[in-house]
Amino acid sequence: MPKYRVEITRVAESDIMDIFRYIASDNPTAAENWVKEIERQIDSLEKFPARCPVIPESRDLGKEYRHILYGNYRTIFRMERSRVIILRVIHGARLLDLTVLQK
């Protein structure tokens, strides 16, 4: 069974912190639980990341990006050989900044 090395970009880390702060302003416990679940999902990508669907925006980018969903949030990543690179964690209602993914 293949095992992937999961890497989180600084942008994705910043996304997680921003969302945590936003949720914590109303409910600190919910914010902590949200982060724990996001971390659990990200860790789960070490095995079978291809189980996650390809995002619709991939057609516009010419590369295959996938996402894993939790509530209203999308964790967007790219697979490269034995690596999974977490690029963004955003609210599903937000438009995805495609320029960040193309770097």
N, C-alpha and C positions, 0 to 999 in steps of 0.2 A: 504494500500500500504506500503510494507516494506521500511524502511529507514536505510541505512547503514552508519556507521561511517567510514570516509575515513582517513587513516593514510599514511603519506609519510615517507619512510625511509631516513636516512641520505645519503645513496648512491644515491637514486633518486633525492634528493635535490641537491646534488653535480652534478649529470648529467645535471639537468636543468640549473644550474649556468654555467657549462662548455659550454653547447650549446648556452646559451645566449651570453656569451663572444665571442664565435666563430662567431656567426651571427653579433653581434654588431661591430666587427672589420671592417666589410664591410658596415653595414647598421643598425645604432642604432634604427631607427624607426621600421624596420622589426623585430629586436630582441625583442623590447617591445611588438609588436603585437603577436609575436610567444609565448612569455610567457603568455600573457593574454589568448590566445586560449588554451594553455596547462592547465592553471589554470581552465578555464571554463570547459574543458573536464573532468579534475579530479573531480571538484565539481559535475559534472553531474552523477558521479558514485554513489552518495548517493541514487539515484533511478535507479533501473533496471541494475545493473552492469553485470548481466548475459546476457544482450543483445550483449555484446562484444564477439567476437570469441575466442575459445580456441586456444592457440598458438601451432604450430607444435612441438615445443620442449618439450611440456608436455609429450609426449610419452616417451621420454628419461628420464624424471625426475620422472615419477610415481605419479605426482601430477597435479592437474588442475590449469594452469595459463592462464590468458586471456590478451588480449591487446586491446587498443583503438589507432587508427591511426590518425595522423595529418600530412599531407604532407609526408615527408620522415621519420617521426619519429614514434616510437612505445612507448607507455606507458604501461608497463607490470605490471600486478597486480595479486593478489591472493585474493580469497574470503574466509573468515573464519567466519562462523555464521553471525553475524550482522556487521562484519568489512570488509572493502576493504583495502588491504595493497598495496600501490604503491611501487614496488621494483626497477624498472629501467625506465629510459627514454633514449632511444638510437636511433641512426640513423638506419634505416632499413637495410642498407648495411653492418652494423657491425655484427660480430658474437656475439651472446649472451653468456656471461660468465655464464655457468650453475652452477658453484660452488657458485656464489653469491646468486642464487635463492634457493639453497639447505640448506642454513643456517636457 
